[in-house]
């Protein structure tokens, strides 16, 4: 006959003392009996030490103490202990990972029978939820037939029908799962075996003691009942304020509702079983916590009943604290600082401290760095998933290759894991291989040589991988390219380039690309073919293999083919020198994978054939459930965990962080397949002994109790905190948890009028902080220097001018700016500078106070060496060769010019049609159009002929850029872009014909280069000289360099207006046309500010070479330059010329020399230019254009020439200032920073760096005065 005892008392009382006393008494009375002290698995080790220590004191035994009759175990460990020698316990256990894999196989096989879940089968996380739900049903002893019976009781509404279907599906899945797991043991089956063993064998000499269990699952409760009936005695400790016998139950708003129900359930069972004797309840009356924590308990009990009690004052300062912080990072910083201070000042050990939060995931990214910054050892109790380990990523992506083919993103995801490293590489004609290392070396020397070679191979190959990725992104490399036997070429068309140095660079890049491609073909392609079936015949039908065959293929690939294990070992060796715990992670992942493969073979190895996709999903779902095992690295360390996990309650200080109302109380929905209402309905209908885990509704009732237990885990101090927002970027405020408010209000820590905490530490440090306020920011030197520098910066801004702030000051002068508290902190940090490393670090950090976003000027000699080349005809001359766009870049921002043209920094290449590609396409297309037209004369062609020529021109343009055609052939979005570009060429062809039919200016030459080194168009038969300007010489110590600027470029189109030859005064007029793919009006402010140099520079290039350009020209002159916007607007088809004439977007915008006869020659049948002429002959410029007198026109060209000269002199003088232009027109602002690819390098602060802008003059009167030569 069993005896049942209860130990009742609140969580503040010492239950262990009563249990150990009871244990000692029964041990003394029955010295040959067996005694089992049972605790939750999570605290088994700590409880074992604590219970034996208490038992030793109770028995008054000194010296070394051991017990053979007493075992401290968890329930699962008890099952092993009692069943280890029985035959029923010898079956193989099914792990969580194995269960997930098995369930994946089940749902794949029965997908058609999954009803409403058929489409969910392949969704991430579904199998895990389904497995968990089925295991809960099994643990609750709910058989498939039980679920089917429940369907008869479902309501007749739509929700009831959905529930019926769900239950029927779960019943079938549980049945399939039970059949598949019949030969494996699980927690539920072990508990059932234990129940059977307890009933079969004689356990009348066994005494069971339960401590720290807040509730039991249905399966655990069945085990407890078997112990009560079959053991000599069972003593159960519950955190309960009173007994609930007979039919009484605690009210829902009772803090001890859950524990009361547990007590009532067990008491009722014992009362109804004649084999059980119930003894009088024992009371735990001895407090294990400080008096202030007893007050916390009183407050929580009252609050749960919606009552209140008289507020009290904290008896011992510092015992109860509540504070808020700006965000979670700031909150944890304050907590870790407080921990460090407790250990330093109050004689605590780190192991005395427990940090709890509802969800550690909210702090996951900051726990390690913040504790490390304070030199506080910490053990993170949160389980870490293996899913992001490179080996897991590699396997997942490998089966993606099998599924979708050799997509570049998938191949790169595999290679960038760093686990696939060639064992041999050819670099610059030399072979590097581990096998080449002489075997005659000593073991130590050989290990060193092997490590060095492996590192070199890894470094070189990963560099090759990153180069290859950029190249693949640029050219849109696809599966056919990866599988092609044709070698890759960095210059995709394989053509040689002119520059030898650049060709060498391309050759090196080509070698890198082919090293990666060859490795993929030799290592990845074979294993994918083995897994998926050879693709040599073009078949995409996946082959089927047994699980054993798949597992063997994968294992061979990882070990023998790809040498992944070699790289894992190398990682572990390298990491062991700095982080022993992390060095074990790769080993754990490998062991877990091997275990999964072994279990997979055992479960599904030879039974069914699987497709690669099915095998990959089974394996992936298995790895999704895998976690790292964690072992504390030291005995003295703080513990950080979650409030839902039972912890040892002997720690002295408890921090509860993240105490906000969104998680305390927790209100998340159930994640299983059954919703909360369905869980409650099942629990109501199946009886008291069988029940599923709590629904959200039930859990919410238990939330105050869970918070209360967390508050009572410490014995001396409780410190609660909450962030005001989740992070610095989040604007959504967080409210305090009601449980934290209860504590704060009870101890007078809450100001109701201000709705804030009293004596809250400052959210941010301030120079006027008192000593007590400063203390919250003072921890380790590394953590304290940040707040100190922030305060010092504030003090400098408040007490010094901008110029004073930027002058370097010594530490003595800086301390005088601070209040006494921070000055003392600064002095303490200065005292640590005996450590030279810290002194260097402190000075480096202080330098940030004096940082200004200023560049360092280059010396003239360095700038000349960087930008210029030697003149082949004059060894003492250096030439700066530049394009006009390069000099425009200098005026936009000199620092960008340095980065782009001096250092040669470029954006990462990507597969895209850039504006430069679009512009080149349009230029080539329109140039070819005029080449194809007889004599460049479109007037002789009709619309259909022009359209045909436009098609031929577009085809020619695409041939000039093979990349565009390659993109369009492979990707629909690029085909669409190319169609749009073809449409622009077609539209502009008609526009050019319209212009030819209606104006005197006709195209004379297209794509005309000036200067050497510019690609020549077949139409440009004349060599024009570059713009050559003499620059200031550079005087060196032993020689003088003459310097000059050579501007080269290519003019899109030059039009000619031939006037009647009978007018001897008249002459041929030439006009520059520059095509633009975006709207580009002529802006005088931009032209005089250096931002738009182009068309005026073109005029400067040809004005003195017109006779060379056209030897037959009569009295030639330049009359202007214009931009023409190339684009396609919505128009009716067929084209209506009158509509097109009215389209302002097809008009020329630029500068026109208003000398006699020019306006008349340009203003013909229709006016396509940027000026208007009234009936009375009055001429005025339109928006985006400029009319000038001949003197103003010449002045404009002279100013342009001077701008070219000034930019070159500044460049060669070494001016690399971060000095972007800014142009403000009304409410509109544009700057040299807009759309810059170098913004991350500039680090331009729009608040602090306003003075760095070069303001562009936009006042119309001043601009006009400068044009007229009136500026001073």
Secondary structure, 3 states (H helix, E strand, C coil): CEEEEEEEECCCECHHHHHHHHHHHHHHHCCCCEEEEECCHHHHHHHHHHHHHHHHHHCCCCCCCCCCCEEEECHHHHHHHHHCCCHHHHCCECCHHHHHHHHHHHHHHCHHHCHHHHHHCCCCCHHHHHHHHHHHHHHCCCCHHHHHHHHCCCCCCHHHHHHHHHHHHHHHHHHHHHHHCCCCECHHHHHHHHHHHHHHCCCCCEEEEECCCCCCCHHHHHHHHHHHHHCCEEEEEEEECCCCCCCCCCCCCCCCHHHHHHHHHHHHHHHHCCCEEECCCEECCCECCCHHHHHHHHHHHHHHCCCCCCCCCCCCCCCEEEEEECCHHHHHHHHHHHHHHHHHHCCCCHHHEEEEECCHHHHCCCHHHHHHHCCCCEEECCCCECCCCHHHHHHHHHHHHHHHCCCHHHHHHHHCCCCCCCCEEEECCEEEEHHHCCCCCCHHHHHHHHHHHHHHHHHHHHHHHHHHHHHHHHHCCCHHHHHCCCCCCCCCCCCCCCCHHHHHHHHHHHHHHHHHHHHHHHHHHHHHHHHHCCCCCCCCCCCEEEHHHHHHHHHHHHHHHCCHHHHHHHHHHHHHCCCHHHHCHHHHHHHHHHHHHHHHHHHHCCCCEEEHHHHHHHHHHHHHCCECCCCCCCCCCEEEEECCCCCCCCCCEEEECCCECCECCECCCCCCCCCHHHHHHHHHHHCCCCCCCCCHHHHHHHHHHHHHHHHCCCCCEEEEEEECECCCCCCCECCECHHHHHHHHHCCCEECCCCEECCCCCCCCCCCCCHHHHHCCCCCHHHHHHHHHHHHHHHHHHHCCHHHHCCCCCHHHHHCCCCHHHHHHHHHHHHHHHCHHHHHHHHHHHHHHHCCCCCCCCCHHHHHHHHCEEECCEEEEEEEEEEHHHHHHHHHCHHHHHHHHHCCCCCCCCCCCCHHHHHHHHHHHHHHHHHHCHHHCHHHCCHHHHHHHHHHHHHHHHHHCHHHHHHHHHCHHHHHHHHHHHHHHHHHHHHHHHHHHHCCCEEEEEEEEECCCCCCCCCCCCCECCEEEEEEEEECCCCEEEEEEEEEEEEEEEEEECCCCCCCCCCCEEEEEEEECCCCCCCHHHHHHCCCCHHHHHHHHHCCCHHHHCCCCCCCEEEEEEEEECCCCCCCCCCCHHHHHHCHHHCCEEEEECCCCHHHHHCCCCCCCCEEECCCCCEEECCCCEEECHHHHHHHHHHHHHHHHHHHHHHHCCCCCCCCEEEEECCEEEECCCCCCCHHHHCCCCCCCHHHCEECCCCHHHHHHHHCCCCC
